[in-house]
C-alpha cells in the first residue's frame, strides 16, 4: 500500500508547487496509475486546507483525477483543523454527489 498526497487549493498549486492546475491534475492521475502497477492499494490524500462546507471546483477535479488514475481510496484531509465535524460531513456529501 502507498499513500500519495496532492494539493487541491489553487493557491498551493500555483505558489508552492509552481505548476498549472492542468499539470497538477495530470501529475495526480499519472502518479496514481504508475503506483497501481506496482502496489496492491493506492490511497490519495487530497490536502484540502482551503476546504469549507462547499468544496471548490478544483477539489472536485482533483478527486476526479485521482479516481481516473485508479485510486482505491480518496481521503479529504482538512489540514488547518478549522472546520467542525458537521462542516466536514457536508463537504464530503458535496464531493460524493459528483
Contact map, one row per residue, 1 for C-alpha under 8 A:
11100000000000000000000000000000000000111110000000000000000000000000000000000000000000000000000000
11110000000000000000000000000000001000101110000000000000000000000000000000000000000000000000000000
11111000000000000000000000000000000000000111100000000000000000000000000000000000000000000000000000
01111100000000000000000000000001000000000111100000000000000000000000000000000000000000000000000000
00111110000000000000000000000000000000000001111000000000000000000000000000000000000000000000000000
00011111000000000000000000010000000000000001111000000000000000000000000000000000000000000000000000
00001111100110000000000100000000000000000000011100000000000001000000000000000000000000000000000000
00000111110110000000000000000000000000000000011100000000011001000000000000000000000000000000000000
00000011111110000000000000000000000000000000001111000000011000000000000000000000000000000000000000
00000001111111000000100000000000000000000000000000000000010000000000000000000000000000000000000000
00000000111111110000000000000000000000000000000000000000000000000000000000000000000000000000000000
00000011111111111000000000000000000000000000000000000000000000000000000000000000000000000000000000
00000011111111111111100100000000000000000000000000000000000000000000000000000000000000000000000000
00000000011111111111100000000000000000000000000000000000000000000000000000000000000000000000000000
00000000001111111100000000000000000000000000000000000000000000000000000000000000000000000000000000
00000000001111111100000000000000000000000000000000000000000000000000000000000000000000000000000000
00000000000111111110000000000000000000000000000000000000000000000000000000000000000000000000000000
00000000000011111111000000000000000000000000000000000000000000000000000000000000000000000000000000
00000000000011001111101100000000000000000000000000000000000000000000000000000000000000000000000000
00000000000011000111111100000000000000000000000000000000000000000000000000000000000000000000000000
00000000010011000011111110000000000000000000000000000000000000000000000000000000000000000000000000
00000000000000000001111111000000000000000000000000000000000000000000000000000000000000000000000000
00000000000000000011111111100000000000000000000000000000000000000000000000000000000000000000000000
00000010000010000011111111110000000000000000000000000000000000000000000000000000000000000000000000
00000000000000000000111111111000000000000000000000000000000011001000000000000000000000000000000000
00000000000000000000011111111100000000000000000000000000000000001000000000000000000000000000000000
00000000000000000000001111111110000000000000000000000000000000000000000000000000000000000000000000
00000100000000000000000111111111000000000000000000000000000001001100100000000000000000000000000000
00000000000000000000000011111111100000000000000000000000000000001111110000000000000000000000000000
00000000000000000000000001111111110000000000000000000000000000000000100000000000000000000000000000
00000000000000000000000000111111111000000000000000000000000000000000100000000000000000000000000000
00010000000000000000000000011111111100000101000000000000000000000100111000000000000000000000000000
00000000000000000000000000001111111110000000000000000000000000000000111000000000000000000000000000
00000000000000000000000000000111111111000000000000000000000000000000000000000000000000000000000000
01000000000000000000000000000011111111100100000000000000000000000000000000000000000000000000000000
00000000000000000000000000000001111111111100000000000000000000000000011000000000000000000000000000
00000000000000000000000000000000111111100000000000000000000000000000000000000000000000000000000000
00000000000000000000000000000000011111110000000000000000000000000000000000000000000000000000000000
11000000000000000000000000000000001111111100000000000000000000000000000000000000000000000000000000
10000000000000000000000000000000000101111100000000000000000000000000000000000000000000000000000000
11000000000000000000000000000000000100111110000000000000000000000000001100000000000000000000000000
11110000000000000000000000000001001100111111000000000000000000000000011110000000000000000000000000
11110000000000000000000000000000000000001111100000000000000000000000001111100000000000000000000000
00111100000000000000000000000001000000000111110000000000000000000100001111100000000000000000000000
00111100000000000000000000000000000000000011111000000000000000000000000001111000000000000000000000
00001111000000000000000000000000000000000001111100000000001001100000000001111000000000000000000000
00001111100000000000000000000000000000000000111110000000000000000000000000011110000000000000000000
00000011100000000000000000000000000000000000011111100000001000000000000000011110000000000000000000
00000000100000000000000000000000000000000000001111100000000000000000000000001111000000000000000000
00000000100000000000000000000000000000000000000111110000000000000000000000000100000000000000000000
00000000000000000000000000000000000000000000000111111111000000000000000000000100000000000010000000
00000000000000000000000000000000000000000000000001111110000000000000000000000000001000110010000000
00000000000000000000000000000000000000000000000000111110000000000000000000000000000000110110000000
00000000000000000000000000000000000000000000000000111111000000000000000000000000000000000110010000
00000000000000000000000000000000000000000000000000111111111100000000000000000000000000000010011000
00000000000000000000000000000000000000000000000000100111111100000000000000000000000000000000000000
00000000000000000000000000000000000000000000000000000011111110000000000000000000000000000000000000
00000001110000000000000000000000000000000000000000000011111111000000000000000000000000000000000000
00000001100000000000000000000000000000000000010100000011111111100000000000000000000000000000000000
00000000000000000000000000000000000000000000000000000011111111110000000000000000000000000000001001
00000000000000000000000010000000000000000000000000000000111111111000000000000000000000000000000000
00000011000000000000000010010000000000000000010000000000011111111100000000000000000000000000000000
00000000000000000000000000000000000000000000010000000000001111111110000001000000000000000000000000
00000000000000000000000000000000000000000000000000000000000111111111000000000000000000000000000000
00000000000000000000000011011000000000000000000000000000000011111111100000000000000000000000000000
00000000000000000000000000011001000000000001000000000000000001111111111001000000000000000000000000
00000000000000000000000000001000000000000000000000000000000000111111111101000000000000000000000000
00000000000000000000000000001000000000000000000000000000000000011111111000000000000000000000000000
00000000000000000000000000011111100000000000000000000000000000001111111000000000000000000000000000
00000000000000000000000000001001100100000100000000000000000000000111111100000000000000000000000000
00000000000000000000000000000001100100001111000000000000000000000111111111000000000000000000000000
00000000000000000000000000000000000000001111000000000000000000000010011111000000000000000000000000
00000000000000000000000000000000000000000111000000000000000000000000001111100000000000000000000000
00000000000000000000000000000000000000000011110000000000000000100110001111110000000000000000000000
00000000000000000000000000000000000000000011110000000000000000000000000011111000000000000000000000
00000000000000000000000000000000000000000000111100000000000000000000000001111100000000000001000000
00000000000000000000000000000000000000000000111110000000000000000000000000111110000000000000000000
00000000000000000000000000000000000000000000001111100000000000000000000000011111101000000000000000
00000000000000000000000000000000000000000000001110000000000000000000000000001111100000000000000000
00000000000000000000000000000000000000000000000010000000000000000000000000000111111000000000000000
00000000000000000000000000000000000000000000000000000000000000000000000000000111111000000000000000
00000000000000000000000000000000000000000000000000000000000000000000000000000001111100000000000000
00000000000000000000000000000000000000000000000000010000000000000000000000000101111110110000000000
00000000000000000000000000000000000000000000000000000000000000000000000000000000011111110000000000
00000000000000000000000000000000000000000000000000000000000000000000000000000000001111111000000000
00000000000000000000000000000000000000000000000000000000000000000000000000000000000111111100000000
00000000000000000000000000000000000000000000000000011000000000000000000000000000001111111110000000
00000000000000000000000000000000000000000000000000011000000000000000000000000000001111111111000000
00000000000000000000000000000000000000000000000000000000000000000000000000000000000011111111100000
00000000000000000000000000000000000000000000000000001100000000000000000000000000000001111111110000
00000000000000000000000000000000000000000000000000111110000000000000000000000000000000111111111000
00000000000000000000000000000000000000000000000000000000000000000000000000010000000000011111111100
00000000000000000000000000000000000000000000000000000000000000000000000000000000000000001111111110
00000000000000000000000000000000000000000000000000000110000000000000000000000000000000000111111111
00000000000000000000000000000000000000000000000000000010000100000000000000000000000000000011111111
00000000000000000000000000000000000000000000000000000000000000000000000000000000000000000001111111
00000000000000000000000000000000000000000000000000000000000000000000000000000000000000000000111111
00000000000000000000000000000000000000000000000000000000000100000000000000000000000000000000011111
